[in-house]
């Protein structure tokens, strides 16, 4: 009996040894970037940003404010009421305000002119509060109508060109207690912070997962962030004073990054960690 048991164990061991080594080798572990990309793909069909898009569309069409008017006559650069395709051409020069404006600053102008809101009061309101939340929802809907379109910021007007150069200077300006600049994180290929790969925003065409992804839903905080809020938080991380909402420096940075993203497909509103 014992001799038969020994023979059985020996035969089983031989069979296991005969299995090809390849079949026993575990699969190579995924990189952190692969894991994050897979996580985003799993959430794409249920991106919570869709709730903000629906709210933004309603706010665009609903009469509101002291003048009880909708925003349907707002000109985002393609003509009054033309929304599709406008996001991928912003910031740009607007003759009526004689300013280069990004989406958020242009919305402030329209809300003041058409609806009677106080643009300065909205600009000083904290993010996610009052009419600031309105601007965020509007930005989500407007950007969604340009999804999969290619970034194509105009650079014909002298002010558009000047703002690009101002944005470039701001992007590479180092300062603060950490001696950081925007380029410290986004000026080279292969940079990362913790598990997050950082896009290089200095190239042309630029990285579409950078500028062309905002507004975006931040899974970690459960909030939708506009580009203005993203830039605000970047200044915080550099230990710089917060910039004014829709200030020239934030618009100039958006021009620099947006022009560098020429040809990249917009995926806004995207999902971010």
Secondary structure, 3 states (H helix, E strand, C coil): CHHHHHHHHHHHHHHHHHCCHHHHCCCCCCCHHHHHHHHHHHHHHHCCHHHHHHHHHHHHHCCECCCCECCCCCECCCCECCCCCCHHHCCEEECCCCEEECHHHHHHHHHHHHHCCCHHHHHCCCCCCHHHHHHHHHHHHHHHCCCCCECCCCCCCHHHHHHHHHHHHHHHCCECCCCECHHHHHCCCCCEECCEECCCCCCCCCCCCCHHHCCEEECCCCEEECHHHHHHHHHHHCCCCCCCCCCHHHHHHHHHHHHHCCCCECCCCEEEC
